[in-house]
Amino acid sequence: MLFLISLLLQPNIDEKIKNAPDNGYMIGVWIGYVLPFVVFAGLAWLLYRKAKKRQDEL
């Protein structure tokens, strides 16, 4: 369900880049597009490490 919501809310990146005033804006759009995935991957990694550490203590 989250996947469907993300597809519906996904902005049109190509349109934003085409209308970008300069390269700094394009870099900002790219970072804004990639950042949520990086944050979720980092969170998943932290949860994995915590669970593995807890399992090793038993």
C-alpha positions in Angstrom: 0.0 0.0 0.0 2.9 2.4 0.8 4.3 1.7 -2.7 1.0 2.8 -4.3 0.9 5.9 -2.2 4.5 6.8 -3.1 3.7 6.3 -6.8 0.7 8.7 -6.6 2.6 11.3 -4.7 5.8 11.1 -6.7 6.5 14.5 -8.3 7.5 14.7 -12.0 11.2 15.0 -11.7 11.8 15.4 -15.4 9.5 18.4 -15.5 11.3 20.0 -12.5 14.7 19.5 -14.1 13.6 20.8 -17.4 12.3 24.0 -15.7 15.3 24.3 -13.4 16.9 27.8 -13.3 20.4 26.5 -12.7 22.5 23.4 -11.9 22.2 24.0 -8.1 18.4 23.5 -8.4 18.8 20.3 -10.3 21.2 18.9 -7.6 18.7 19.9 -5.0 15.9 18.1 -6.8 18.0 15.0 -7.1 19.0 15.0 -3.5 15.4 15.5 -2.5 14.4 12.5 -4.6 17.1 10.2 -3.3 17.2 11.3 0.4 14.1 9.4 1.5 15.5 6.1 0.2 18.8 6.7 2.0 17.0 7.5 5.3 14.9 4.4 5.1 17.9 2.2 4.2 19.8 3.7 7.2 16.9 3.0 9.5 16.6 -0.6 8.2 20.3 -1.1 8.8 20.1 0.3 12.3 17.1 -1.9 13.2 18.9 -5.0 11.7 22.0 -4.2 13.8 20.0 -3.8 16.9 18.1 -7.1 16.4 21.3 -9.0 15.6 23.0 -7.6 18.7 20.1 -8.6 20.8 20.1 -12.1 19.3 23.8 -12.5 19.9 23.4 -11.7 23.6 21.0 -14.6 24.1 
